[in-house]
Amino acid sequence: MKVFIAVFLVLGVVFAVNARLTEEQKQKIQADGKACVAESGADPELIKAARGGKFADDGKLKDFTFCMSEKIGFQNEAGEFQRDVVLKKLGAAIDDDAAAKKLVEKCLVPKSNSAETAFETFKCYYENTPTHIAVF
């Protein structure tokens, strides 16, 4: 049941513009979410809370955010940002390339490890977008 809830949460928030996603993209997101929940062991309730802006300092949640960041192409396996991918996807999600560039400059800041970087980046996106776009 927890996995179902987590997958539902992930599917609902990958981009606020979920309606723009194709059926194939939605299915991939669902599969990625399932895989990341299983891989990280993250608590679905913490994922749900993060959707609402309450980011728990939890290692498994951070691992989940890195897993999703890697699967959607924001970070590579080594944890390095894929700036062009982030700009393209974020710009499309918020329908504002200039605002996306500002978010990238502010939020793409490497931290002590890949999971911490992903977590802090998504937290920054959430705190700095009026539509509270979440990508996990």
C-alpha positions in Angstrom: 0.0 0.0 0.0 2.8 2.4 0.9 4.4 1.9 -2.6 1.1 2.6 -4.3 0.7 5.8 -2.3 4.3 6.9 -3.1 3.8 6.2 -6.8 0.6 8.2 -6.8 2.4 11.1 -5.1 5.3 11.0 -7.5 3.1 10.8 -10.6 1.1 13.8 -9.4 4.0 16.1 -8.9 6.7 15.4 -11.4 5.7 18.6 -13.1 2.8 20.9 -12.2 2.0 20.7 -15.9 1.2 17.1 -15.8 -1.5 17.6 -18.4 1.3 18.3 -20.9 2.8 14.9 -20.4 2.1 12.1 -22.8 0.7 8.9 -21.6 4.1 7.3 -22.2 5.9 10.0 -20.1 3.3 9.5 -17.3 4.0 5.7 -17.3 7.7 6.3 -17.2 7.4 8.7 -14.3 5.2 6.1 -12.5 7.8 3.4 -13.0 10.6 5.7 -12.0 8.8 6.7 -8.8 8.2 3.0 -7.9 11.9 2.2 -8.6 13.1 5.2 -6.5 10.8 4.3 -3.6 12.1 0.7 -3.6 15.7 1.8 -4.1 15.7 4.5 -1.4 13.3 3.0 1.1 11.9 6.6 1.5 8.7 6.9 3.6 5.8 7.9 1.4 4.5 10.3 4.0 7.8 12.2 3.9 7.5 12.4 0.1 3.9 13.7 0.5 5.1 16.3 3.1 7.9 17.4 0.8 5.2 18.0 -1.9 3.7 20.5 0.5 7.0 22.2 1.3 7.9 20.3 4.5 11.3 18.9 3.7 12.4 16.5 6.4 16.1 16.1 7.0 15.9 12.4 6.2 18.6 10.4 4.4 16.2 8.1 2.6 14.1 11.1 1.3 17.4 12.7 0.1 18.3 9.4 -1.6 14.8 9.4 -3.2 15.2 12.9 -4.6 18.6 12.0 -6.1 17.1 8.9 -7.6 14.3 10.9 -9.2 16.7 13.7 -10.3 18.9 11.1 -12.0 16.0 9.4 -13.7 14.6 12.7 -15.1 18.0 13.7 -16.2 18.7 16.6 -13.9 21.8 14.9 -12.5 24.0 12.2 -14.0 25.1 9.0 -12.1 28.1 10.9 -10.6 25.6 13.6 -9.3 26.7 16.3 -11.7 24.0 18.7 -12.9 22.9 18.4 -16.5 22.3 22.2 -16.8 20.8 22.1 -20.3 18.3 19.4 -19.4 17.3 21.3 -16.2 16.8 24.5 -18.2 14.8 22.8 -20.9 12.5 20.9 -18.6 12.1 23.6 -16.0 11.5 26.2 -18.6 8.8 24.1 -20.2 7.2 23.3 -16.8 6.9 26.9 -15.7 6.5 28.3 -19.3 9.1 31.0 -18.6 12.7 30.5 -19.8 14.0 33.6 -18.1 12.5 32.5 -14.8 14.0 29.1 -15.3 17.4 30.6 -15.9 17.1 32.5 -12.6 16.1 29.4 -10.7 19.0 27.4 -12.2 21.5 30.1 -11.2 20.1 30.2 -7.7 19.3 26.5 -7.1 21.9 24.5 -8.9 24.5 24.5 -6.2 26.6 21.4 -5.5 26.5 20.2 -1.9 28.5 17.6 0.0 27.1 14.6 -1.9 24.7 13.8 -4.8 21.7 13.1 -2.6 22.1 16.3 -0.5 22.6 18.2 -3.8 19.3 16.9 -5.3 17.4 17.4 -2.0 18.6 21.0 -1.6 18.0 21.8 -5.3 14.4 20.6 -5.2 13.8 22.4 -1.9 15.2 25.6 -3.5 12.9 25.1 -6.6 9.9 24.7 -4.3 10.8 27.8 -2.2 11.4 30.0 -5.3 8.6 29.1 -7.6 5.2 30.7 -7.1 3.5 27.6 -8.5 5.5 25.3 -6.3 6.7 23.0 -9.0 8.0 19.8 -7.7 9.9 17.3 -9.7 9.5 14.3 -7.5 
